Amino acid sequence: MRKSANRIAAGLAAALITTLTATLPASPAAAGEPVQSPDKGLVFYSSDPTEVVGRQAAPDDVCRQVPADATWLLVWSGGFRTVPGYRTPDCSGQASELNNFHSWPKGYYLTYKAS
């Protein structure tokens, strides 16, 4: 019985790895589609399910809304140097750097500026 459980666990692990590998290497996608690699610009992702929820092609230092479902971002290209996130609707108050590959709870950051 223990051998059967080990085989089932190994099969499930293999299926999970195959699924994750199949969704990562692909061409750029529109918002709402699965994670793509490589991508372009500043890309916001959700966490459950992992999907693209927003993008910005180039830095412009304009105060913008963080996509409502965003929980992390990744800069793929475009010359972005810094992406401070704010917990206010007008990019005021204390900022936290979002461009260092960390995640946050959904809705935690309301606005950001990308330069």
MODELLER restraints for C-alpha pairs under 7 A, 6 or more apart:
rsr = mdl.restraints
at = mdl.atoms
rsr.add(forms.Gaussian(group=physical.xy_distance, feature=features.Distance(at['CA:23:A'], at['CA:34:A']), mean=6.85, stdev=0.5))
rsr.add(forms.Gaussian(group=physical.xy_distance, feature=features.Distance(at['CA:23:A'], at['CA:35:A']), mean=6.66, stdev=0.5))
rsr.add(forms.Gaussian(group=physical.xy_distance, feature=features.Distance(at['CA:24:A'], at['CA:35:A']), mean=6.00, stdev=0.5))
rsr.add(forms.Gaussian(group=physical.xy_distance, feature=features.Distance(at['CA:24:A'], at['CA:36:A']), mean=5.38, stdev=0.5))
rsr.add(forms.Gaussian(group=physical.xy_distance, feature=features.Distance(at['CA:24:A'], at['CA:37:A']), mean=5.60, stdev=0.5))
rsr.add(forms.Gaussian(group=physical.xy_distance, feature=features.Distance(at['CA:25:A'], at['CA:36:A']), mean=6.13, stdev=0.5))
rsr.add(forms.Gaussian(group=physical.xy_distance, feature=features.Distance(at['CA:25:A'], at['CA:37:A']), mean=4.87, stdev=0.5))
rsr.add(forms.Gaussian(group=physical.xy_distance, feature=features.Distance(at['CA:25:A'], at['CA:38:A']), mean=7.00, stdev=0.5))
rsr.add(forms.Gaussian(group=physical.xy_distance, feature=features.Distance(at['CA:26:A'], at['CA:36:A']), mean=5.22, stdev=0.5))
rsr.add(forms.Gaussian(group=physical.xy_distance, feature=features.Distance(at['CA:26:A'], at['CA:37:A']), mean=5.39, stdev=0.5))
rsr.add(forms.Gaussian(group=physical.xy_distance, feature=features.Distance(at['CA:26:A'], at['CA:38:A']), mean=6.85, stdev=0.5))
rsr.add(forms.Gaussian(group=physical.xy_distance, feature=features.Distance(at['CA:27:A'], at['CA:36:A']), mean=6.02, stdev=0.5))
rsr.add(forms.Gaussian(group=physical.xy_distance, feature=features.Distance(at['CA:27:A'], at['CA:37:A']), mean=6.40, stdev=0.5))
rsr.add(forms.Gaussian(group=physical.xy_distance, feature=features.Distance(at['CA:27:A'], at['CA:38:A']), mean=6.46, stdev=0.5))
rsr.add(forms.Gaussian(group=physical.xy_distance, feature=features.Distance(at['CA:27:A'], at['CA:39:A']), mean=6.84, stdev=0.5))
rsr.add(forms.Gaussian(group=physical.xy_distance, feature=features.Distance(at['CA:28:A'], at['CA:36:A']), mean=5.71, stdev=0.5))
rsr.add(forms.Gaussian(group=physical.xy_distance, feature=features.Distance(at['CA:28:A'], at['CA:38:A']), mean=6.76, stdev=0.5))
rsr.add(forms.Gaussian(group=physical.xy_distance, feature=features.Distance(at['CA:28:A'], at['CA:39:A']), mean=4.91, stdev=0.5))
rsr.add(forms.Gaussian(group=physical.xy_distance, feature=features.Distance(at['CA:29:A'], at['CA:36:A']), mean=6.46, stdev=0.5))
rsr.add(forms.Gaussian(group=physical.xy_distance, feature=features.Distance(at['CA:31:A'], at['CA:52:A']), mean=4.98, stdev=0.5))
rsr.add(forms.Gaussian(group=physical.xy_distance, feature=features.Distance(at['CA:31:A'], at['CA:53:A']), mean=4.91, stdev=0.5))
rsr.add(forms.Gaussian(group=physical.xy_distance, feature=features.Distance(at['CA:31:A'], at['CA:54:A']), mean=5.50, stdev=0.5))
rsr.add(forms.Gaussian(group=physical.xy_distance, feature=features.Distance(at['CA:32:A'], at['CA:51:A']), mean=5.77, stdev=0.5))
rsr.add(forms.Gaussian(group=physical.xy_distance, feature=features.Distance(at['CA:32:A'], at['CA:52:A']), mean=5.08, stdev=0.5))
rsr.add(forms.Gaussian(group=physical.xy_distance, feature=features.Distance(at['CA:32:A'], at['CA:53:A']), mean=5.26, stdev=0.5))
rsr.add(forms.Gaussian(group=physical.xy_distance, feature=features.Distance(at['CA:33:A'], at['CA:51:A']), mean=5.45, stdev=0.5))
rsr.add(forms.Gaussian(group=physical.xy_distance, feature=features.Distance(at['CA:33:A'], at['CA:52:A']), mean=5.59, stdev=0.5))
rsr.add(forms.Gaussian(group=physical.xy_distance, feature=features.Distance(at['CA:34:A'], at['CA:50:A']), mean=6.44, stdev=0.5))
rsr.add(forms.Gaussian(group=physical.xy_distance, feature=features.Distance(at['CA:34:A'], at['CA:51:A']), mean=4.36, stdev=0.5))
rsr.add(forms.Gaussian(group=physical.xy_distance, feature=features.Distance(at['CA:34:A'], at['CA:52:A']), mean=6.09, stdev=0.5))
rsr.add(forms.Gaussian(group=physical.xy_distance, feature=features.Distance(at['CA:35:A'], at['CA:50:A']), mean=6.52, stdev=0.5))
rsr.add(forms.Gaussian(group=physical.xy_distance, feature=features.Distance(at['CA:35:A'], at['CA:51:A']), mean=5.24, stdev=0.5))
rsr.add(forms.Gaussian(group=physical.xy_distance, feature=features.Distance(at['CA:35:A'], at['CA:52:A']), mean=5.94, stdev=0.5))
rsr.add(forms.Gaussian(group=physical.xy_distance, feature=features.Distance(at['CA:39:A'], at['CA:76:A']), mean=5.91, stdev=0.5))
rsr.add(forms.Gaussian(group=physical.xy_distance, feature=features.Distance(at['CA:40:A'], at['CA:76:A']), mean=5.17, stdev=0.5))
rsr.add(forms.Gaussian(group=physical.xy_distance, feature=features.Distance(at['CA:40:A'], at['CA:77:A']), mean=5.35, stdev=0.5))
rsr.add(forms.Gaussian(group=physical.xy_distance, feature=features.Distance(at['CA:41:A'], at['CA:55:A']), mean=6.87, stdev=0.5))
rsr.add(forms.Gaussian(group=physical.xy_distance, feature=features.Distance(at['CA:41:A'], at['CA:56:A']), mean=5.83, stdev=0.5))
rsr.add(forms.Gaussian(group=physical.xy_distance, feature=features.Distance(at['CA:41:A'], at['CA:57:A']), mean=4.52, stdev=0.5))
rsr.add(forms.Gaussian(group=physical.xy_distance, feature=features.Distance(at['CA:41:A'], at['CA:58:A']), mean=6.27, stdev=0.5))
rsr.add(forms.Gaussian(group=physical.xy_distance, feature=features.Distance(at['CA:41:A'], at['CA:75:A']), mean=5.88, stdev=0.5))
rsr.add(forms.Gaussian(group=physical.xy_distance, feature=features.Distance(at['CA:41:A'], at['CA:76:A']), mean=5.26, stdev=0.5))
rsr.add(forms.Gaussian(group=physical.xy_distance, feature=features.Distance(at['CA:41:A'], at['CA:77:A']), mean=4.61, stdev=0.5))
rsr.add(forms.Gaussian(group=physical.xy_distance, feature=features.Distance(at['CA:41:A'], at['CA:78:A']), mean=5.10, stdev=0.5))
rsr.add(forms.Gaussian(group=physical.xy_distance, feature=features.Distance(at['CA:42:A'], at['CA:55:A']), mean=5.44, stdev=0.5))
rsr.add(forms.Gaussian(group=physical.xy_distance, feature=features.Distance(at['CA:42:A'], at['CA:56:A']), mean=5.07, stdev=0.5))
rsr.add(forms.Gaussian(group=physical.xy_distance, feature=features.Distance(at['CA:42:A'], at['CA:57:A']), mean=6.30, stdev=0.5))
rsr.add(forms.Gaussian(group=physical.xy_distance, feature=features.Distance(at['CA:42:A'], at['CA:74:A']), mean=5.99, stdev=0.5))
rsr.add(forms.Gaussian(group=physical.xy_distance, feature=features.Distance(at['CA:42:A'], at['CA:75:A']), mean=4.43, stdev=0.5))
rsr.add(forms.Gaussian(group=physical.xy_distance, feature=features.Distance(at['CA:42:A'], at['CA:76:A']), mean=6.17, stdev=0.5))
rsr.add(forms.Gaussian(group=physical.xy_distance, feature=features.Distance(at['CA:43:A'], at['CA:52:A']), mean=6.90, stdev=0.5))
rsr.add(forms.Gaussian(group=physical.xy_distance, feature=features.Distance(at['CA:43:A'], at['CA:54:A']), mean=5.90, stdev=0.5))
rsr.add(forms.Gaussian(group=physical.xy_distance, feature=features.Distance(at['CA:43:A'], at['CA:55:A']), mean=4.40, stdev=0.5))
rsr.add(forms.Gaussian(group=physical.xy_distance, feature=features.Distance(at['CA:43:A'], at['CA:56:A']), mean=6.60, stdev=0.5))
rsr.add(forms.Gaussian(group=physical.xy_distance, feature=features.Distance(at['CA:43:A'], at['CA:73:A']), mean=5.50, stdev=0.5))
rsr.add(forms.Gaussian(group=physical.xy_distance, feature=features.Distance(at['CA:43:A'], at['CA:74:A']), mean=5.47, stdev=0.5))
rsr.add(forms.Gaussian(group=physical.xy_distance, feature=features.Distance(at['CA:43:A'], at['CA:75:A']), mean=6.27, stdev=0.5))
rsr.add(forms.Gaussian(group=physical.xy_distance, feature=features.Distance(at['CA:44:A'], at['CA:52:A']), mean=5.90, stdev=0.5))
rsr.add(forms.Gaussian(group=physical.xy_distance, feature=features.Distance(at['CA:44:A'], at['CA:53:A']), mean=5.60, stdev=0.5))
rsr.add(forms.Gaussian(group=physical.xy_distance, feature=features.Distance(at['CA:44:A'], at['CA:54:A']), mean=4.94, stdev=0.5))
rsr.add(forms.Gaussian(group=physical.xy_distance, feature=features.Distance(at['CA:44:A'], at['CA:55:A']), mean=5.95, stdev=0.5))
rsr.add(forms.Gaussian(group=physical.xy_distance, feature=features.Distance(at['CA:44:A'], at['CA:70:A']), mean=5.76, stdev=0.5))
rsr.add(forms.Gaussian(group=physical.xy_distance, feature=features.Distance(at['CA:44:A'], at['CA:72:A']), mean=5.93, stdev=0.5))
rsr.add(forms.Gaussian(group=physical.xy_distance, feature=features.Distance(at['CA:44:A'], at['CA:73:A']), mean=4.27, stdev=0.5))
rsr.add(forms.Gaussian(group=physical.xy_distance, feature=features.Distance(at['CA:44:A'], at['CA:74:A']), mean=6.65, stdev=0.5))
rsr.add(forms.Gaussian(group=physical.xy_distance, feature=features.Distance(at['CA:45:A'], at['CA:51:A']), mean=5.38, stdev=0.5))
rsr.add(forms.Gaussian(group=physical.xy_distance, feature=features.Distance(at['CA:45:A'], at['CA:52:A']), mean=4.52, stdev=0.5))
rsr.add(forms.Gaussian(group=physical.xy_distance, feature=features.Distance(at['CA:45:A'], at['CA:53:A']), mean=5.33, stdev=0.5))
rsr.add(forms.Gaussian(group=physical.xy_distance, feature=features.Distance(at['CA:45:A'], at['CA:70:A']), mean=5.21, stdev=0.5))
rsr.add(forms.Gaussian(group=physical.xy_distance, feature=features.Distance(at['CA:45:A'], at['CA:71:A']), mean=6.15, stdev=0.5))
rsr.add(forms.Gaussian(group=physical.xy_distance, feature=features.Distance(at['CA:45:A'], at['CA:72:A']), mean=5.46, stdev=0.5))
rsr.add(forms.Gaussian(group=physical.xy_distance, feature=features.Distance(at['CA:45:A'], at['CA:73:A']), mean=5.77, stdev=0.5))
rsr.add(forms.Gaussian(group=physical.xy_distance, feature=features.Distance(at['CA:46:A'], at['CA:52:A']), mean=6.52, stdev=0.5))
rsr.add(forms.Gaussian(group=physical.xy_distance, feature=features.Distance(at['CA:46:A'], at['CA:53:A']), mean=6.33, stdev=0.5))
rsr.add(forms.Gaussian(group=physical.xy_distance, feature=features.Distance(at['CA:46:A'], at['CA:69:A']), mean=5.49, stdev=0.5))
rsr.add(forms.Gaussian(group=physical.xy_distance, feature=features.Distance(at['CA:46:A'], at['CA:70:A']), mean=4.59, stdev=0.5))
rsr.add(forms.Gaussian(group=physical.xy_distance, feature=features.Distance(at['CA:46:A'], at['CA:71:A']), mean=5.13, stdev=0.5))
rsr.add(forms.Gaussian(group=physical.xy_distance, feature=features.Distance(at['CA:46:A'], at['CA:72:A']), mean=6.69, stdev=0.5))
rsr.add(forms.Gaussian(group=physical.xy_distance, feature=features.Distance(at['CA:47:A'], at['CA:71:A']), mean=6.07, stdev=0.5))
rsr.add(forms.Gaussian(group=physical.xy_distance, feature=features.Distance(at['CA:53:A'], at['CA:67:A']), mean=6.40, stdev=0.5))
rsr.add(forms.Gaussian(group=physical.xy_distance, feature=features.Distance(at['CA:53:A'], at['CA:69:A']), mean=6.66, stdev=0.5))
rsr.add(forms.Gaussian(group=physical.xy_distance, feature=features.Distance(at['CA:53:A'], at['CA:70:A']), mean=6.31, stdev=0.5))
rsr.add(forms.Gaussian(group=physical.xy_distance, feature=features.Distance(at['CA:54:A'], at['CA:67:A']), mean=6.11, stdev=0.5))
rsr.add(forms.Gaussian(group=physical.xy_distance, feature=features.Distance(at['CA:57:A'], at['CA:78:A']), mean=6.52, stdev=0.5))
rsr.add(forms.Gaussian(group=physical.xy_distance, feature=features.Distance(at['CA:58:A'], at['CA:78:A']), mean=5.28, stdev=0.5))
rsr.add(forms.Gaussian(group=physical.xy_distance, feature=features.Distance(at['CA:59:A'], at['CA:80:A']), mean=5.66, stdev=0.5))
rsr.add(forms.Gaussian(group=physical.xy_distance, feature=features.Distance(at['CA:59:A'], at['CA:114:A']), mean=5.00, stdev=0.5))
rsr.add(forms.Gaussian(group=physical.xy_distance, feature=features.Distance(at['CA:59:A'], at['CA:115:A']), mean=4.62, stdev=0.5))
rsr.add(forms.Gaussian(group=physical.xy_distance, feature=features.Distance(at['CA:60:A'], at['CA:114:A']), mean=6.11, stdev=0.5))
rsr.add(forms.Gaussian(group=physical.xy_distance, feature=features.Distance(at['CA:60:A'], at['CA:115:A']), mean=5.65, stdev=0.5))
rsr.add(forms.Gaussian(group=physical.xy_distance, feature=features.Distance(at['CA:61:A'], at['CA:113:A']), mean=5.08, stdev=0.5))
rsr.add(forms.Gaussian(group=physical.xy_distance, feature=features.Distance(at['CA:61:A'], at['CA:114:A']), mean=5.02, stdev=0.5))
rsr.add(forms.Gaussian(group=physical.xy_distance, feature=features.Distance(at['CA:61:A'], at['CA:115:A']), mean=4.91, stdev=0.5))
rsr.add(forms.Gaussian(group=physical.xy_distance, feature=features.Distance(at['CA:62:A'], at['CA:113:A']), mean=5.52, stdev=0.5))
rsr.add(forms.Gaussian(group=physical.xy_distance, feature=features.Distance(at['CA:63:A'], at['CA:90:A']), mean=6.87, stdev=0.5))
rsr.add(forms.Gaussian(group=physical.xy_distance, feature=features.Distance(at['CA:63:A'], at['CA:91:A']), mean=5.99, stdev=0.5))
rsr.add(forms.Gaussian(group=physical.xy_distance, feature=features.Distance(at['CA:63:A'], at['CA:111:A']), mean=6.52, stdev=0.5))
rsr.add(forms.Gaussian(group=physical.xy_distance, feature=features.Distance(at['CA:63:A'], at['CA:112:A']), mean=5.70, stdev=0.5))
rsr.add(forms.Gaussian(group=physical.xy_distance, feature=features.Distance(at['CA:63:A'], at['CA:113:A']), mean=4.94, stdev=0.5))
rsr.add(forms.Gaussian(group=physical.xy_distance, feature=features.Distance(at['CA:64:A'], at['CA:111:A']), mean=5.38, stdev=0.5))
rsr.add(forms.Gaussian(group=physical.xy_distance, feature=features.Distance(at['CA:64:A'], at['CA:112:A']), mean=5.47, stdev=0.5))
rsr.add(forms.Gaussian(group=physical.xy_distance, feature=features.Distance(at['CA:64:A'], at['CA:113:A']), mean=6.29, stdev=0.5))
rsr.add(forms.Gaussian(group=physical.xy_distance, feature=features.Distance(at['CA:65:A'], at['CA:110:A']), mean=5.83, stdev=0.5))
rsr.add(forms.Gaussian(group=physical.xy_distance, feature=features.Distance(at['CA:65:A'], at['CA:111:A']), mean=4.34, stdev=0.5))
rsr.add(forms.Gaussian(group=physical.xy_distance, feature=features.Distance(at['CA:65:A'], at['CA:112:A']), mean=6.43, stdev=0.5))
rsr.add(forms.Gaussian(group=physical.xy_distance, feature=features.Distance(at['CA:66:A'], at['CA:109:A']), mean=6.58, stdev=0.5))
rsr.add(forms.Gaussian(group=physical.xy_distance, feature=features.Distance(at['CA:66:A'], at['CA:110:A']), mean=5.28, stdev=0.5))
rsr.add(forms.Gaussian(group=physical.xy_distance, feature=features.Distance(at['CA:66:A'], at['CA:111:A']), mean=4.92, stdev=0.5))
rsr.add(forms.Gaussian(group=physical.xy_distance, feature=features.Distance(at['CA:66:A'], at['CA:112:A']), mean=6.28, stdev=0.5))
rsr.add(forms.Gaussian(group=physical.xy_distance, feature=features.Distance(at['CA:68:A'], at['CA:107:A']), mean=5.97, stdev=0.5))
rsr.add(forms.Gaussian(group=physical.xy_distance, feature=features.Distance(at['CA:69:A'], at['CA:106:A']), mean=5.84, stdev=0.5))
rsr.add(forms.Gaussian(group=physical.xy_distance, feature=features.Distance(at['CA:69:A'], at['CA:107:A']), mean=7.00, stdev=0.5))
rsr.add(forms.Gaussian(group=physical.xy_distance, feature=features.Distance(at['CA:70:A'], at['CA:106:A']), mean=6.06, stdev=0.5))
rsr.add(forms.Gaussian(group=physical.xy_distance, feature=features.Distance(at['CA:71:A'], at['CA:103:A']), mean=5.46, stdev=0.5))
rsr.add(forms.Gaussian(group=physical.xy_distance, feature=features.Distance(at['CA:71:A'], at['CA:104:A']), mean=5.14, stdev=0.5))
rsr.add(forms.Gaussian(group=physical.xy_distance, feature=features.Distance(at['CA:71:A'], at['CA:105:A']), mean=5.87, stdev=0.5))
rsr.add(forms.Gaussian(group=physical.xy_distance, feature=features.Distance(at['CA:71:A'], at['CA:106:A']), mean=5.26, stdev=0.5))
rsr.add(forms.Gaussian(group=physical.xy_distance, feature=features.Distance(at['CA:72:A'], at['CA:102:A']), mean=6.40, stdev=0.5))
rsr.add(forms.Gaussian(group=physical.xy_distance, feature=features.Distance(at['CA:72:A'], at['CA:103:A']), mean=4.56, stdev=0.5))
rsr.add(forms.Gaussian(group=physical.xy_distance, feature=features.Distance(at['CA:72:A'], at['CA:104:A']), mean=6.44, stdev=0.5))
rsr.add(forms.Gaussian(group=physical.xy_distance, feature=features.Distance(at['CA:73:A'], at['CA:101:A']), mean=6.87, stdev=0.5))
rsr.add(forms.Gaussian(group=physical.xy_distance, feature=features.Distance(at['CA:74:A'], at['CA:99:A']), mean=6.87, stdev=0.5))
rsr.add(forms.Gaussian(group=physical.xy_distance, feature=features.Distance(at['CA:74:A'], at['CA:101:A']), mean=6.56, stdev=0.5))
rsr.add(forms.Gaussian(group=physical.xy_distance, feature=features.Distance(at['CA:80:A'], at['CA:114:A']), mean=6.62, stdev=0.5))
rsr.add(forms.Gaussian(group=physical.xy_distance, feature=features.Distance(at['CA:80:A'], at['CA:115:A']), mean=5.59, stdev=0.5))
rsr.add(forms.Gaussian(group=physical.xy_distance, feature=features.Distance(at['CA:81:A'], at['CA:115:A']), mean=5.75, stdev=0.5))
rsr.add(forms.Gaussian(group=physical.xy_distance, feature=features.Distance(at['CA:82:A'], at['CA:97:A']), mean=6.95, stdev=0.5))
rsr.add(forms.Gaussian(group=physical.xy_distance, feature=features.Distance(at['CA:82:A'], at['CA:99:A']), mean=6.20, stdev=0.5))
rsr.add(forms.Gaussian(group=physical.xy_distance, feature=features.Distance(at['CA:82:A'], at['CA:114:A']), mean=5.98, stdev=0.5))
rsr.add(forms.Gaussian(group=physical.xy_distance, feature=features.Distance(at['CA:82:A'], at['CA:115:A']), mean=5.50, stdev=0.5))
rsr.add(forms.Gaussian(group=physical.xy_distance, feature=features.Distance(at['CA:83:A'], at['CA:97:A']), mean=5.75, stdev=0.5))
rsr.add(forms.Gaussian(group=physical.xy_distance, feature=features.Distance(at['CA:83:A'], at['CA:98:A']), mean=5.48, stdev=0.5))
rsr.add(forms.Gaussian(group=physical.xy_distance, feature=features.Distance(at['CA:83:A'], at['CA:99:A']), mean=5.38, stdev=0.5))
rsr.add(forms.Gaussian(group=physical.xy_distance, feature=features.Distance(at['CA:83:A'], at['CA:112:A']), mean=6.56, stdev=0.5))
rsr.add(forms.Gaussian(group=physical.xy_distance, feature=features.Distance(at['CA:83:A'], at['CA:113:A']), mean=5.68, stdev=0.5))
rsr.add(forms.Gaussian(group=physical.xy_distance, feature=features.Distance(at['CA:83:A'], at['CA:114:A']), mean=4.55, stdev=0.5))
rsr.add(forms.Gaussian(group=physical.xy_distance, feature=features.Distance(at['CA:83:A'], at['CA:115:A']), mean=6.54, stdev=0.5))
rsr.add(forms.Gaussian(group=physical.xy_distance, feature=features.Distance(at['CA:84:A'], at['CA:95:A']), mean=5.48, stdev=0.5))
rsr.add(forms.Gaussian(group=physical.xy_distance, feature=features.Distance(at['CA:84:A'], at['CA:96:A']), mean=5.25, stdev=0.5))
rsr.add(forms.Gaussian(group=physical.xy_distance, feature=features.Distance(at['CA:84:A'], at['CA:97:A']), mean=4.37, stdev=0.5))
rsr.add(forms.Gaussian(group=physical.xy_distance, feature=features.Distance(at['CA:84:A'], at['CA:98:A']), mean=5.65, stdev=0.5))
rsr.add(forms.Gaussian(group=physical.xy_distance, feature=features.Distance(at['CA:84:A'], at['CA:112:A']), mean=5.60, stdev=0.5))
rsr.add(forms.Gaussian(group=physical.xy_distance, feature=features.Distance(at['CA:84:A'], at['CA:113:A']), mean=5.83, stdev=0.5))
rsr.add(forms.Gaussian(group=physical.xy_distance, feature=features.Distance(at['CA:84:A'], at['CA:114:A']), mean=6.97, stdev=0.5))
rsr.add(forms.Gaussian(group=physical.xy_distance, feature=features.Distance(at['CA:85:A'], at['CA:95:A']), mean=5.38, stdev=0.5))
rsr.add(forms.Gaussian(group=physical.xy_distance, feature=features.Distance(at['CA:85:A'], at['CA:96:A']), mean=5.22, stdev=0.5))
rsr.add(forms.Gaussian(group=physical.xy_distance, feature=features.Distance(at['CA:85:A'], at['CA:97:A']), mean=6.12, stdev=0.5))
rsr.add(forms.Gaussian(group=physical.xy_distance, feature=features.Distance(at['CA:85:A'], at['CA:98:A']), mean=5.95, stdev=0.5))
rsr.add(forms.Gaussian(group=physical.xy_distance, feature=features.Distance(at['CA:85:A'], at['CA:109:A']), mean=5.93, stdev=0.5))
rsr.add(forms.Gaussian(group=physical.xy_distance, feature=features.Distance(at['CA:85:A'], at['CA:111:A']), mean=5.87, stdev=0.5))
rsr.add(forms.Gaussian(group=physical.xy_distance, feature=features.Distance(at['CA:85:A'], at['CA:112:A']), mean=4.36, stdev=0.5))
rsr.add(forms.Gaussian(group=physical.xy_distance, feature=features.Distance(at['CA:85:A'], at['CA:113:A']), mean=6.94, stdev=0.5))
rsr.add(forms.Gaussian(group=physical.xy_distance, feature=features.Distance(at['CA:86:A'], at['CA:92:A']), mean=6.83, stdev=0.5))
rsr.add(forms.Gaussian(group=physical.xy_distance, feature=features.Distance(at['CA:86:A'], at['CA:94:A']), mean=6.68, stdev=0.5))
rsr.add(forms.Gaussian(group=physical.xy_distance, feature=features.Distance(at['CA:86:A'], at['CA:95:A']), mean=5.03, stdev=0.5))
rsr.add(forms.Gaussian(group=physical.xy_distance, feature=features.Distance(at['CA:86:A'], at['CA:96:A']), mean=6.71, stdev=0.5))
rsr.add(forms.Gaussian(group=physical.xy_distance, feature=features.Distance(at['CA:86:A'], at['CA:109:A']), mean=5.42, stdev=0.5))
rsr.add(forms.Gaussian(group=physical.xy_distance, feature=features.Distance(at['CA:86:A'], at['CA:110:A']), mean=6.03, stdev=0.5))
rsr.add(forms.Gaussian(group=physical.xy_distance, feature=features.Distance(at['CA:86:A'], at['CA:111:A']), mean=5.22, stdev=0.5))
rsr.add(forms.Gaussian(group=physical.xy_distance, feature=features.Distance(at['CA:86:A'], at['CA:112:A']), mean=5.87, stdev=0.5))
rsr.add(forms.Gaussian(group=physical.xy_distance, feature=features.Distance(at['CA:87:A'], at['CA:108:A']), mean=6.38, stdev=0.5))
rsr.add(forms.Gaussian(group=physical.xy_distance, feature=features.Distance(at['CA:87:A'], at['CA:109:A']), mean=4.64, stdev=0.5))
rsr.add(forms.Gaussian(group=physical.xy_distance, feature=features.Distance(at['CA:87:A'], at['CA:110:A']), mean=5.18, stdev=0.5))
rsr.add(forms.Gaussian(group=physical.xy_distance, feature=features.Distance(at['CA:87:A'], at['CA:111:A']), mean=6.71, stdev=0.5))
rsr.add(forms.Gaussian(group=physical.xy_distance, feature=features.Distance(at['CA:88:A'], at['CA:110:A']), mean=5.84, stdev=0.5))
rsr.add(forms.Gaussian(group=physical.xy_distance, feature=features.Distance(at['CA:88:A'], at['CA:111:A']), mean=6.59, stdev=0.5))
rsr.add(forms.Gaussian(group=physical.xy_distance, feature=features.Distance(at['CA:89:A'], at['CA:110:A']), mean=5.68, stdev=0.5))
rsr.add(forms.Gaussian(group=physical.xy_distance, feature=features.Distance(at['CA:89:A'], at['CA:111:A']), mean=5.85, stdev=0.5))
rsr.add(forms.Gaussian(group=physical.xy_distance, feature=features.Distance(at['CA:90:A'], at['CA:111:A']), mean=6.78, stdev=0.5))
rsr.add(forms.Gaussian(group=physical.xy_distance, feature=features.Distance(at['CA:91:A'], at['CA:111:A']), mean=5.75, stdev=0.5))
rsr.add(forms.Gaussian(group=physical.xy_distance, feature=features.Distance(at['CA:91:A'], at['CA:112:A']), mean=6.34, stdev=0.5))
